[in-house]
Each structure stands twice: as C-alpha cells, then as structure tokens.
Amino acid sequence: MAVSEPLYGKNPAELAALCAETGLPRFAAGQLARWLYVKHIEDPMLMTDIPAARRALLAERFRQVLTPPERVTESADGTKKYLFRTQQGAYIESAYIPDGDRATLCVSSQAGCRMGCKFCATGRQGLQHSLTAAEILNQIVSLPERDTLTNVVFMGMGEPLDNTDNVLRALDILTAEWGFGWSPTRITLSTAGVVPELRRLLDSTKVHLAVSLHNPFHEERAAIMPVERAWPVAEVAAILRRYDFTHQRRVSFEYIVMSGLNDSPRHIRELCRLLDGIKCRINLIRFHKIPGSPYFSPDDAAMVRLRDTLTAKGIQTTIRASRGEDIQAACGLLSTSALEGRQ
C-alpha cells in the first residue's frame, strides 16, 4: 500500500473510521489520539498498546510529518526565530518569545500569503501553499521549548482565515480534551478581516481575536491592505458588535504605526468612531523596517503620545514591546531570506 496521508492531524471520528477499516476495536481511536496528541508520537511502530500487526499496517499506510526546525536564530532579548520546511519544500517561520513567566509562540498558517499588505515581508512572497493542520501543529510540537509554552498566537506567516479548515482543525486539536487540552484563552488568532470566515471562527471557537487594522479610513487602508476592497474593516467592526467580548474572550486591534501615515488627530477620531460599541483594546506596534519599504516608525515619544491620547478617549491602548529586531523577527523576513537563498 502506498504511503500517502499523515496520521497526525486526524480527529476522533476519523481515527474511529480508521480503526474500523483496519480491524482495530473502536476504543483504539482513543489510544491513537493519546499517542498522537498527548505523547506526541506519530510513529505507529512505537504505539505499544496497539497490536503489532496493526501497527505495521498503519506504518505502511501513513507518512510521518513532524519534523524539527531547520534553523534557529536567537536575539539578545531571548526571542528565538525558528525556520521550518514544509512537506512541499517551502519555508515557514515561528517566533518563540519568553517574557517572565510567560512564553508565547507565534505560528504560521500559510507558506507566504496572498493578502498583499504593503508593509509585510511575507506578502512579497505571494501564497505558496496553505499549511495542513499537522504542519501548523508541528511548529508547536517540534519546538525545543514546547513544554514551557503558555500561549500561542496565530500571527505568523499567512492569513489564518484564508486557510480556515486547517486552522480550525488545529485549534480543535489544541483545545479538545482528547487533544492538547489547552484552554482557548491561551490562544489568539490574528486576521486582516476575511468576513465570511470571521463569523465561522467566532461561532465555532472561543479563542481570542486580533484584527489587523492599521488605518481606520477605507481608501487609506485599501492602499496598504488590499483586503479592505473585498471586506471593509467597517463591516468587520459591525460583525464584532454582535458578539460578547466582556467575559473570557477578548478582541484587540493591531495597529502598526507608520509615521505621518496613520497617526494624525483625524486618524484618532476615526478610530474612536469605528470602534465605538466594541469592548476592545488597541495594540500599537512599532513598524519593523523591511528592505525597500518607504514606511518608518515614529519615535518613542510620539508612540507614547498616541497611546495616551487614545486611552484618554476611552479605548484601552498599549504599546507592544518590540522583540527580536536583531534576528529578523518581523513576520516573513527570515523565510524570505531563506527563499532567496541568503542563508
């Protein structure tokens, strides 16, 4: 039998169907799930409570997909950037960010991206392919610091809601009792605002949401984020007003500050109007310079003024600390270098 699909990434119903196909009792689906998602072992030959003949059958039928990172670079501040190669040979990256008693991993959902945001290095690659659930989870499972992680954020390469099926499958495995058993409050997903898929995410998960905003005006946002043409951020805001963000689930708006482009008093006024009625916070982010970009970040004093002005107007606002600038930690820089052969 030809080796084809991976075993890692299957849910209990699929594992139960597999047991029926291979002559295993139905309860073996639970055994398989424990090996895969609790012990993180995908080699059937190591699953000792499965009959030997069935182990051999599974090993023949399914390929293994969990692979270690190919490269790691470490920042002076402790941030680590991991470079992985996908099953199709593309490069993706993950950023490990330790911060006191917290350790956050920023994972990718696609190799490249087709959203085309003008300020993002990943967008310059175009979309190479979407990641499978196994490739998404591999960034967590194969991390040397896996057992120290407190949080995962889907803020790496790609638009998660342009790969919704696989992202939801990965989230299901992360949060289910039969999977990793994580609380959804440990997970945040960032989106540029793919409206049809946004409703699906909000209805089927309890993970935190981060919306990439970056400009509150339609034409100005469209000039740097083509997604605005298809799904205006005003429509995103209208959807969010229908959901409860007052208890465990939070929504934030990511705002990369580009000096002279989106930090004026009129932008502040429009932000307040746009977000009225949504219990949220704004995360101000210093622009990480990418080669050939005309944009640059304001100085620290200007960032503080912007934060304080928005806070005074009733919107909880924070400045996200820049991490790993000395190791190309901004999304897409390391993989772009690898893609272009500048390793």
DAPE-V74857 format. One record per residue. N is the residue number from 1. SS is DSSP state (H for helix, E for strand, - for the rest). OMEGA is omega in degrees with one decimal (NA if undefined). Layout:
BEGIN
n->N ss->SS omega->OMEGA
n->N ss->SS omega->OMEGA
END
This chain:
BEGIN
n->1 ss->- omega->-176.7
n->2 ss->- omega->175.3
n->3 ss->- omega->-177.6
n->4 ss->- omega->-170.8
n->5 ss->- omega->175.6
n->6 ss->E omega->172.9
n->7 ss->- omega->180.0
n->8 ss->- omega->-178.0
n->9 ss->- omega->180.0
n->10 ss->- omega->178.7
n->11 ss->- omega->-176.3
n->12 ss->H omega->179.6
n->13 ss->H omega->179.1
n->14 ss->H omega->177.1
n->15 ss->H omega->176.8
n->16 ss->H omega->177.3
n->17 ss->H omega->178.0
n->18 ss->H omega->178.0
n->19 ss->H omega->179.1
n->20 ss->H omega->-179.6
n->21 ss->H omega->-171.5
n->22 ss->H omega->176.5
n->23 ss->- omega->176.4
n->24 ss->- omega->175.5
n->25 ss->- omega->-175.6
n->26 ss->- omega->-178.6
n->27 ss->- omega->178.7
n->28 ss->H omega->176.4
n->29 ss->H omega->176.6
n->30 ss->H omega->177.2
n->31 ss->H omega->179.1
n->32 ss->H omega->-179.9
n->33 ss->H omega->179.1
n->34 ss->H omega->177.6
n->35 ss->H omega->-174.4
n->36 ss->H omega->-165.7
n->37 ss->H omega->174.1
n->38 ss->H omega->179.3
n->39 ss->- omega->179.3
n->40 ss->- omega->176.0
n->41 ss->- omega->-178.2
n->42 ss->- omega->177.8
n->43 ss->- omega->-177.7
n->44 ss->H omega->-178.6
n->45 ss->H omega->178.6
n->46 ss->H omega->-178.0
n->47 ss->- omega->-164.7
n->48 ss->- omega->178.3
n->49 ss->- omega->173.0
n->50 ss->- omega->-179.7
n->51 ss->- omega->-172.3
n->52 ss->H omega->-177.9
n->53 ss->H omega->179.3
n->54 ss->H omega->174.8
n->55 ss->H omega->-179.3
n->56 ss->H omega->178.6
n->57 ss->H omega->179.3
n->58 ss->H omega->-179.7
n->59 ss->H omega->179.8
n->60 ss->H omega->-172.3
n->61 ss->H omega->-171.1
n->62 ss->- omega->177.5
n->63 ss->E omega->178.0
n->64 ss->- omega->-173.8
n->65 ss->- omega->179.7
n->66 ss->- omega->-176.4
n->67 ss->- omega->179.1
n->68 ss->- omega->176.0
n->69 ss->- omega->179.5
n->70 ss->- omega->-174.9
n->71 ss->E omega->174.4
n->72 ss->E omega->172.2
n->73 ss->E omega->-176.1
n->74 ss->E omega->179.8
n->75 ss->- omega->174.8
n->76 ss->- omega->-179.4
n->77 ss->- omega->177.6
n->78 ss->- omega->175.9
n->79 ss->- omega->177.2
n->80 ss->E omega->177.4
n->81 ss->E omega->-179.7
n->82 ss->E omega->177.7
n->83 ss->E omega->178.0
n->84 ss->E omega->172.0
n->85 ss->E omega->-178.7
n->86 ss->- omega->178.9
n->87 ss->- omega->179.7
n->88 ss->- omega->175.6
n->89 ss->- omega->177.7
n->90 ss->- omega->177.3
n->91 ss->E omega->170.8
n->92 ss->E omega->-177.1
n->93 ss->E omega->177.4
n->94 ss->E omega->179.5
n->95 ss->E omega->176.9
n->96 ss->E omega->-172.0
n->97 ss->E omega->175.8
n->98 ss->E omega->-179.5
n->99 ss->E omega->-176.7
n->100 ss->- omega->179.9
n->101 ss->- omega->176.9
n->102 ss->E omega->174.0
n->103 ss->E omega->-173.9
n->104 ss->E omega->174.2
n->105 ss->E omega->176.1
n->106 ss->E omega->-174.3
n->107 ss->- omega->177.9
n->108 ss->- omega->177.3
n->109 ss->- omega->177.1
n->110 ss->E omega->168.1
n->111 ss->E omega->-171.0
n->112 ss->E omega->-177.6
n->113 ss->- omega->179.0
n->114 ss->- omega->-178.8
n->115 ss->- omega->172.3
n->116 ss->- omega->178.4
n->117 ss->- omega->-170.1
n->118 ss->- omega->-175.4
n->119 ss->- omega->-170.8
n->120 ss->- omega->179.5
n->121 ss->- omega->179.9
n->122 ss->H omega->-178.8
n->123 ss->H omega->179.6
n->124 ss->H omega->-179.6
n->125 ss->H omega->-167.8
n->126 ss->- omega->179.7
n->127 ss->E omega->174.4
n->128 ss->E omega->170.9
n->129 ss->E omega->174.2
n->130 ss->E omega->-179.7
n->131 ss->- omega->170.4
n->132 ss->- omega->175.8
n->133 ss->H omega->179.2
n->134 ss->H omega->179.4
n->135 ss->H omega->174.6
n->136 ss->H omega->-177.3
n->137 ss->H omega->178.8
n->138 ss->H omega->179.7
n->139 ss->H omega->177.8
n->140 ss->H omega->-173.5
n->141 ss->H omega->-175.1
n->142 ss->- omega->179.2
n->143 ss->- omega->177.1
n->144 ss->- omega->-179.0
n->145 ss->- omega->-174.1
n->146 ss->H omega->-173.1
n->147 ss->H omega->177.7
n->148 ss->H omega->-175.9
n->149 ss->- omega->172.4
n->150 ss->- omega->-175.6
n->151 ss->E omega->172.6
n->152 ss->E omega->176.4
n->153 ss->E omega->175.3
n->154 ss->E omega->-177.2
n->155 ss->- omega->-179.9
n->156 ss->- omega->-178.2
n->157 ss->- omega->173.8
n->158 ss->- omega->174.8
n->159 ss->- omega->-176.3
n->160 ss->H omega->-177.9
n->161 ss->H omega->166.1
n->162 ss->H omega->179.6
n->163 ss->- omega->-167.3
n->164 ss->H omega->-176.7
n->165 ss->H omega->-177.5
n->166 ss->H omega->177.6
n->167 ss->H omega->178.6
n->168 ss->H omega->176.7
n->169 ss->H omega->178.3
n->170 ss->H omega->178.5
n->171 ss->H omega->178.5
n->172 ss->H omega->179.7
n->173 ss->H omega->179.7
n->174 ss->H omega->-169.8
n->175 ss->H omega->-176.9
n->176 ss->- omega->176.8
n->177 ss->- omega->-180.0
n->178 ss->- omega->-179.7
n->179 ss->- omega->-179.0
n->180 ss->- omega->178.5
n->181 ss->- omega->179.9
n->182 ss->- omega->168.6
n->183 ss->- omega->176.3
n->184 ss->H omega->-178.9
n->185 ss->H omega->176.2
n->186 ss->H omega->-171.3
n->187 ss->E omega->174.7
n->188 ss->E omega->177.1
n->189 ss->E omega->179.9
n->190 ss->E omega->179.3
n->191 ss->E omega->173.6
n->192 ss->- omega->176.4
n->193 ss->- omega->176.2
n->194 ss->- omega->-165.7
n->195 ss->H omega->-176.9
n->196 ss->H omega->-178.3
n->197 ss->H omega->179.2
n->198 ss->H omega->178.5
n->199 ss->H omega->-179.6
n->200 ss->H omega->177.7
n->201 ss->H omega->-176.6
n->202 ss->H omega->-178.3
n->203 ss->H omega->-172.4
n->204 ss->H omega->178.8
n->205 ss->- omega->175.6
n->206 ss->- omega->-178.8
n->207 ss->- omega->176.4
n->208 ss->E omega->-178.3
n->209 ss->E omega->172.0
n->210 ss->E omega->-179.4
n->211 ss->E omega->176.3
n->212 ss->E omega->-173.5
n->213 ss->- omega->170.0
n->214 ss->- omega->171.3
n->215 ss->- omega->-177.2
n->216 ss->- omega->-178.4
n->217 ss->- omega->-173.7
n->218 ss->H omega->-175.2
n->219 ss->H omega->-179.7
n->220 ss->H omega->177.3
n->221 ss->H omega->179.4
n->222 ss->H omega->-179.2
n->223 ss->H omega->179.8
n->224 ss->H omega->-179.8
n->225 ss->- omega->-177.7
n->226 ss->- omega->179.1
n->227 ss->H omega->-179.7
n->228 ss->H omega->179.4
n->229 ss->H omega->-178.6
n->230 ss->H omega->-175.0
n->231 ss->- omega->-178.6
n->232 ss->- omega->-178.9
n->233 ss->H omega->175.7
n->234 ss->H omega->176.8
n->235 ss->H omega->175.7
n->236 ss->H omega->-179.8
n->237 ss->H omega->179.6
n->238 ss->H omega->177.5
n->239 ss->H omega->-176.0
n->240 ss->H omega->179.1
n->241 ss->- omega->-178.7
n->242 ss->- omega->-176.2
n->243 ss->- omega->-177.8
n->244 ss->- omega->175.5
n->245 ss->- omega->-177.2
n->246 ss->- omega->-177.6
n->247 ss->- omega->-172.5
n->248 ss->- omega->-177.8
n->249 ss->- omega->179.5
n->250 ss->- omega->170.1
n->251 ss->E omega->176.2
n->252 ss->E omega->176.4
n->253 ss->E omega->-179.8
n->254 ss->E omega->-174.1
n->255 ss->E omega->175.3
n->256 ss->E omega->-175.0
n->257 ss->E omega->179.6
n->258 ss->- omega->-170.0
n->259 ss->- omega->177.3
n->260 ss->- omega->-176.5
n->261 ss->- omega->-175.8
n->262 ss->- omega->-174.5
n->263 ss->- omega->-177.3
n->264 ss->- omega->176.2
n->265 ss->H omega->-179.6
n->266 ss->H omega->175.3
n->267 ss->H omega->178.1
n->268 ss->H omega->179.2
n->269 ss->H omega->-178.6
n->270 ss->H omega->174.8
n->271 ss->H omega->-179.8
n->272 ss->H omega->178.8
n->273 ss->H omega->-177.4
n->274 ss->H omega->-173.1
n->275 ss->- omega->179.7
n->276 ss->- omega->179.1
n->277 ss->- omega->178.6
n->278 ss->- omega->175.8
n->279 ss->- omega->-170.8
n->280 ss->- omega->169.4
n->281 ss->E omega->172.7
n->282 ss->E omega->173.1
n->283 ss->E omega->175.9
n->284 ss->E omega->-175.9
n->285 ss->E omega->174.4
n->286 ss->E omega->178.8
n->287 ss->- omega->174.7
n->288 ss->- omega->-176.7
n->289 ss->- omega->173.3
n->290 ss->- omega->-175.3
n->291 ss->- omega->176.1
n->292 ss->- omega->-178.2
n->293 ss->- omega->177.9
n->294 ss->- omega->-174.5
n->295 ss->- omega->173.8
n->296 ss->- omega->-175.5
n->297 ss->- omega->172.2
n->298 ss->- omega->177.1
n->299 ss->- omega->-174.6
n->300 ss->H omega->-178.5
n->301 ss->H omega->179.3
n->302 ss->H omega->177.0
n->303 ss->H omega->-179.7
n->304 ss->H omega->178.1
n->305 ss->H omega->179.3
n->306 ss->H omega->177.8
n->307 ss->H omega->-176.3
n->308 ss->H omega->179.0
n->309 ss->H omega->179.4
n->310 ss->H omega->178.7
n->311 ss->H omega->179.5
n->312 ss->H omega->178.9
n->313 ss->- omega->172.5
n->314 ss->- omega->177.9
n->315 ss->- omega->178.2
n->316 ss->E omega->-173.1
n->317 ss->E omega->178.0
n->318 ss->E omega->173.1
n->319 ss->E omega->-179.9
n->320 ss->- omega->178.8
n->321 ss->- omega->176.4
n->322 ss->- omega->-178.9
n->323 ss->- omega->169.5
n->324 ss->- omega->-178.8
n->325 ss->H omega->-178.6
n->326 ss->H omega->179.7
n->327 ss->H omega->178.9
n->328 ss->- omega->-176.2
n->329 ss->- omega->177.8
n->330 ss->- omega->-172.6
n->331 ss->- omega->171.8
n->332 ss->- omega->-175.2
n->333 ss->H omega->-176.4
n->334 ss->H omega->-179.3
n->335 ss->H omega->176.5
n->336 ss->H omega->176.8
n->337 ss->H omega->179.1
n->338 ss->H omega->179.6
n->339 ss->H omega->-178.7
n->340 ss->- omega->175.0
n->341 ss->- omega->179.9
n->342 ss->- omega->-179.5
n->343 ss->- omega->NA
END
